[in-house]
Amino acid sequence: MAFSSLDDVLAFAIEREEEAAALYRSVAAEARTESLRLLLGDLEAEERAHKALLEKFRAGAAVPSAGSKVLDLKLTDALAADSADPAGSAQDVLILAARKEARAAELYARLAASASTDEMRSLFDYLAGQELRHKFRLENEYEAHVLKED
């Protein structure tokens, strides 16, 4: 995937954030527990905030640095959900969401590696970091609610 301008990059990223927010909204509506519904609602709000931030960049605001690295717990990397149903168990929803965030981070990291300008690279690095933060949050929830000790 090649982009000819920063505006193309931003349009792509804005679309991805819209898709992610819509996904979290639909999954939250089907969630079995209130705590999962709240978590997914928070993630939807974060995706909408990312979209608003990207729109500011598109209007001329400076692209932030990627920030500090996020610890990757890798709890869900080798897991498969029993069901892809948004109304599935909390475990399945958390696995699916964390895997989605991991794929988004990987995409942005690949795009950063092939970016044609420093500004595009910075933006993709920033976006990859944001997606990894979401994965971290989901894996923390997974650890707290699925892997809790007997």
C-alpha positions as CSV (number, residue, x, y, z in Angstrom):
1,M,0.0,0.0,0.0
2,A,1.6,3.3,-1.1
3,F,0.4,6.8,-0.3
4,S,1.3,9.8,-2.4
5,S,0.7,12.4,0.3
6,L,0.2,12.9,4.0
7,D,-3.4,13.7,3.2
8,D,-3.9,10.3,1.7
9,V,-2.4,8.7,4.8
10,L,-4.7,10.7,7.0
11,A,-7.8,9.8,4.9
12,F,-6.9,6.2,5.2
13,A,-6.3,6.4,9.0
14,I,-9.5,8.3,9.6
15,E,-11.5,5.7,7.7
16,R,-9.8,2.9,9.8
17,E,-10.7,4.8,13.0
18,E,-14.3,5.1,11.9
19,E,-14.5,1.4,11.1
20,A,-13.0,0.5,14.5
21,A,-15.4,2.8,16.4
22,A,-18.4,1.3,14.5
23,L,-17.1,-2.3,15.3
24,Y,-16.8,-1.5,19.0
25,R,-20.2,0.2,19.1
26,S,-21.9,-2.9,17.5
27,V,-20.0,-5.4,19.7
28,A,-20.8,-3.3,22.8
29,A,-24.5,-3.4,22.0
30,E,-24.3,-7.2,22.0
31,A,-22.0,-7.7,25.0
32,R,-23.2,-10.1,27.7
33,T,-21.9,-8.2,30.7
34,E,-22.0,-4.6,31.8
35,S,-18.3,-4.4,32.4
36,L,-17.5,-5.6,28.9
37,R,-20.1,-3.2,27.4
38,L,-18.4,-0.3,29.3
39,L,-14.9,-1.4,28.1
40,L,-16.0,-1.6,24.5
41,G,-17.8,1.7,24.9
42,D,-14.6,3.3,26.2
43,L,-12.6,1.8,23.2
44,E,-15.2,3.2,20.8
45,A,-14.8,6.6,22.4
46,E,-11.0,6.4,22.1
47,E,-11.3,5.5,18.4
48,R,-13.6,8.5,17.9
49,A,-11.0,10.6,19.7
50,H,-8.3,9.3,17.4
51,K,-10.4,10.2,14.4
52,A,-10.8,13.8,15.8
53,L,-7.1,14.0,16.4
54,L,-6.4,12.8,12.8
55,E,-8.8,15.4,11.5
56,K,-6.8,18.1,13.4
57,F,-3.6,16.8,11.8
58,R,-5.3,17.0,8.4
59,A,-6.2,20.6,9.2
60,G,-2.5,21.4,9.8
61,A,-1.8,20.5,13.4
62,A,1.6,18.9,14.1
63,V,1.9,15.1,14.2
64,P,2.9,14.0,17.7
65,S,5.8,11.6,18.4
66,A,5.0,8.0,18.9
67,G,5.6,8.3,22.6
68,S,6.9,5.6,24.9
69,K,6.8,2.0,23.9
70,V,3.9,-0.1,25.2
71,L,4.5,-3.4,26.8
72,D,3.0,-6.2,24.7
73,L,1.7,-8.9,27.0
74,K,1.2,-11.3,24.1
75,L,-1.6,-13.0,26.0
76,T,-3.9,-13.3,23.1
77,D,-1.4,-13.7,20.2
78,A,-1.7,-17.5,20.0
79,L,-5.3,-17.7,21.1
80,A,-8.3,-18.3,18.9
81,A,-11.8,-17.4,19.9
82,D,-14.4,-20.1,20.1
83,S,-16.9,-17.9,18.4
84,A,-16.7,-14.8,16.2
85,D,-20.1,-13.7,17.4
86,P,-20.2,-10.2,18.9
87,A,-22.6,-11.6,21.5
88,G,-20.1,-14.3,22.4
89,S,-18.4,-14.8,25.7
90,A,-16.3,-12.1,27.3
91,Q,-13.3,-14.2,26.6
92,D,-14.0,-14.5,22.9
93,V,-14.8,-10.8,22.5
94,L,-11.6,-9.8,24.3
95,I,-9.5,-12.2,22.2
96,L,-11.1,-11.0,18.9
97,A,-10.7,-7.3,19.9
98,A,-7.1,-7.7,21.0
99,R,-6.2,-9.6,17.8
100,K,-7.9,-6.8,15.8
101,E,-5.8,-4.2,17.5
102,A,-2.6,-6.2,17.0
103,R,-3.3,-6.5,13.2
104,A,-3.9,-2.7,13.1
105,A,-0.7,-2.0,14.9
106,E,1.2,-4.4,12.5
107,L,-0.3,-2.6,9.5
108,Y,0.7,0.8,10.8
109,A,4.2,-0.5,11.6
110,R,4.6,-1.9,8.1
111,L,3.4,1.4,6.6
112,A,5.8,3.3,8.9
113,A,8.7,1.2,7.6
114,S,7.8,2.0,4.0
115,A,6.8,5.6,4.5
116,S,8.2,8.1,1.9
117,T,8.5,11.0,4.3
118,D,9.5,11.5,8.0
119,E,6.1,13.1,8.7
120,M,4.3,10.0,7.3
121,R,6.6,7.7,9.3
122,S,5.9,9.7,12.5
123,L,2.2,9.5,11.9
124,F,2.3,5.7,11.3
125,D,4.5,5.2,14.3
126,Y,2.1,7.2,16.4
127,L,-0.9,5.2,15.1
128,A,0.9,1.9,15.7
129,G,1.5,2.9,19.3
130,Q,-2.1,3.9,19.8
131,E,-3.3,0.5,18.6
132,L,-0.8,-1.3,20.8
133,R,-2.2,0.7,23.8
134,H,-5.6,-0.7,23.0
135,K,-4.3,-4.2,22.7
136,F,-2.5,-3.8,26.1
137,R,-5.8,-2.6,27.7
138,L,-7.7,-5.5,26.3
139,E,-5.1,-8.0,27.4
140,N,-5.1,-6.5,30.9
141,E,-8.9,-7.1,30.9
142,Y,-8.4,-10.6,29.6
143,E,-5.8,-11.3,32.4
144,A,-8.1,-9.8,35.1
145,H,-11.3,-11.5,34.1
146,V,-10.4,-14.7,32.2
147,L,-7.0,-15.7,33.7
148,K,-7.9,-14.9,37.3
149,E,-6.6,-17.5,39.7
150,D,-8.9,-20.1,41.2
